[in-house]
Amino acid sequence: MKNERQELILSIIAGEAIETQEQLIERLRARGVKSTQATISRDIKQLHIVKESSGDGRYRYAASAQKKLQGLAERLQVILRQSITGVDFAQNIVVLKTMPGLANAAGAAFDGMEDPRIVGSIAGDDTLMIVMRNTEDAKDLCEQIAAMQ
């Protein structure tokens, strides 16, 4: 539950400008996760979330650049084990099916890996498309994902 909540927090702050813990609690509740302010405060500390300028005089929560570099493989494995329900590829496009609401978290994990084989990704609610450089890279990624599950 904690890992799922924390991945959801990272997904929420990556997708929208969240300025306060109260806003974050509301977004979590809208996704069916009830949490207290104390719990969110601990999650923010554990995830090394910081406030950064949004460019319009406001501040928003964001994952620390240092934290992004640490443990990406671990985060990806947690996301894969807990959220991915299927994987396939067509030519250079990998398609991941996830549990509802978790495709963005999976996409953020893949994007954060900065894998040169990955051109980019697009996430919906329960589907993530990853564009690879070529068909061989797509096949290899599918095999790696399947082995992790």
C-alpha positions as MATLAB code, in Angstrom:
seq = 'MKNERQELILSIIAGEAIETQEQLIERLRARGVKSTQATISRDIKQLHIVKESSGDGRYRYAASAQKKLQGLAERLQVILRQSITGVDFAQNIVVLKTMPGLANAAGAAFDGMEDPRIVGSIAGDDTLMIVMRNTEDAKDLCEQIAAMQ';
ca = [
       0.000    0.000    0.000;
       2.795    2.422    0.901;
       4.710    1.776   -2.330;
       1.546    2.144   -4.398;
       0.654    5.416   -2.631;
       4.164    6.780   -3.115;
       4.214    5.852   -6.809;
       0.842    7.530   -7.186;
       2.183   10.646   -5.457;
       5.090   10.768   -7.910;
       2.677   10.325  -10.799;
       0.389   13.087   -9.546;
       3.166   15.650   -9.026;
       4.675   14.784  -12.408;
       1.350   15.358  -14.137;
       0.046   18.509  -12.497;
       1.099   21.500  -10.411;
       0.497   20.581   -6.773;
       1.281   23.444   -4.405;
       0.155   22.096   -1.018;
      -0.132   18.861    0.899;
      -3.876   19.451    1.075;
      -4.087   19.465   -2.740;
      -2.083   16.259   -2.845;
      -4.385   14.609   -0.288;
      -7.399   15.651   -2.408;
      -5.865   14.155   -5.594;
      -5.120   10.918   -3.752;
      -8.687   10.751   -2.404;
     -10.015   11.276   -5.937;
      -8.062    8.161   -6.910;
      -9.421    6.174   -3.986;
      -6.449    6.543   -1.614;
      -7.253    7.950    1.810;
      -4.317    9.390    3.700;
      -3.528   11.769    6.540;
      -1.408   14.889    6.383;
       1.201   13.225    8.622;
       1.479   10.256    6.255;
       1.816   12.531    3.215;
       4.471   14.551    5.029;
       6.481   11.356    5.694;
       6.035   10.260    2.055;
       7.306   13.635    0.826;
      10.381   13.284    3.014;
      11.054    9.651    2.013;
      10.608   10.419   -1.689;
      12.875   13.483   -1.444;
      10.165   15.662   -2.955;
      11.034   19.348   -3.073;
       9.206   22.536   -3.971;
      10.403   24.225   -7.129;
       9.382   27.378   -8.933;
       6.731   26.827  -11.570;
       7.810   29.970  -13.410;
       4.696   32.016  -12.643;
       5.637   33.071   -9.128;
       4.206   29.921   -7.599;
       5.871   26.809   -6.248;
       4.975   23.191   -6.892;
       6.061   19.806   -5.601;
       8.609   17.959   -7.743;
      10.816   14.918   -7.366;
      14.381   15.898   -6.488;
      16.829   15.497   -9.366;
      19.146   13.589   -7.029;
      16.372   11.175   -6.063;
      15.538   10.573   -9.721;
      19.040    9.291  -10.286;
      18.904    6.945   -7.284;
      17.013    3.711   -7.368;
      15.361    4.002  -10.770;
      15.830    0.312  -11.387;
      14.294   -0.496   -7.995;
      11.320    1.799   -8.611;
      10.799    0.306  -12.036;
      10.815   -3.222  -10.649;
       8.281   -2.277   -7.959;
       6.027   -0.649  -10.544;
       6.349   -3.618  -12.866;
       5.586   -6.197  -10.210;
       2.637   -4.296   -8.803;
       1.015   -2.649  -11.783;
       1.803   -4.193  -15.160;
      -0.706   -6.760  -16.338;
       0.606   -7.346  -19.868;
       3.327   -6.461  -22.343;
       3.650   -6.809  -26.108;
       5.313   -5.062  -29.018;
       4.616   -4.236  -32.656;
       7.684   -3.294  -34.628;
       9.399   -0.585  -32.537;
       6.469    0.140  -30.193;
       6.144   -1.551  -26.804;
       2.651   -1.563  -25.296;
       2.275   -2.093  -21.550;
      -1.107   -2.733  -19.958;
      -1.309   -1.655  -16.320;
      -3.816   -1.610  -13.529;
      -6.113    1.441  -13.864;
      -4.438    4.739  -13.007;
      -0.850    3.438  -12.985;
       0.313    3.885  -16.580;
       1.657    7.379  -15.830;
       3.776    6.095  -12.949;
       5.190    3.366  -15.177;
       5.866    5.927  -17.912;
       7.635    8.247  -15.487;
       9.844    5.376  -14.368;
      10.785    4.494  -17.949;
      11.384    8.136  -18.893;
      13.555    8.605  -15.807;
      15.796    5.741  -16.858;
      17.108    7.843  -19.748;
      17.686    4.655  -21.754;
      19.108    5.663  -25.164;
      17.022    2.911  -26.800;
      13.819    4.693  -25.724;
      12.653    7.526  -27.980;
       9.710    8.469  -25.758;
       6.510    7.294  -24.130;
       2.831    8.162  -24.000;
       0.635    7.087  -21.100;
      -3.095    6.871  -20.696;
      -4.943    5.552  -17.673;
      -4.052    1.869  -18.041;
      -1.908    1.725  -21.177;
       1.650    2.896  -21.796;
       3.203    3.073  -25.261;
       6.986    3.194  -25.422;
       8.577    4.063  -28.752;
      11.896    2.284  -29.175;
      14.625    2.993  -31.722;
      14.035   -0.294  -33.549;
      12.194   -3.615  -33.447;
      15.091   -5.465  -31.803;
      15.155   -2.959  -28.928;
      11.385   -3.341  -28.497;
      11.646   -7.120  -28.368;
      14.524   -6.936  -25.882;
      12.618   -4.560  -23.585;
       9.544   -6.843  -23.667;
      11.708   -9.802  -22.676;
      13.300   -7.818  -19.837;
       9.895   -6.732  -18.541;
       8.502  -10.254  -18.752;
      11.502  -11.565  -16.793;
      10.896   -9.027  -13.999;
       7.261   -9.912  -13.465;
];
